[in-house]
């Protein structure tokens, strides 16, 4: 009976550990906004070459306090050089 009780207590501690770990992970992820899967697949237009790319794979650049999305780093650099002229 003692071994069964010890196994039960160990099981409760293991379950508690995983629940606490999961709660901490969710708390940390809650601090930053997560993009829903649909938003990552949303198509956005590159302001330089006018092509459409999925939001999740677009290159982002903060230019002049605003975030822009581009199809490539080259387009982002081109856009930034046009803005800073």
Secondary structure, DSSP 8 states (H G I E B T S, - for coil): -HHHHHHHHHHHHHHHHHHHHHHHHHHHHHTS----HHHHH-EEE-TTT--EEEGGG-EEEEETTEEEEESSHHHHHHHHHHH--
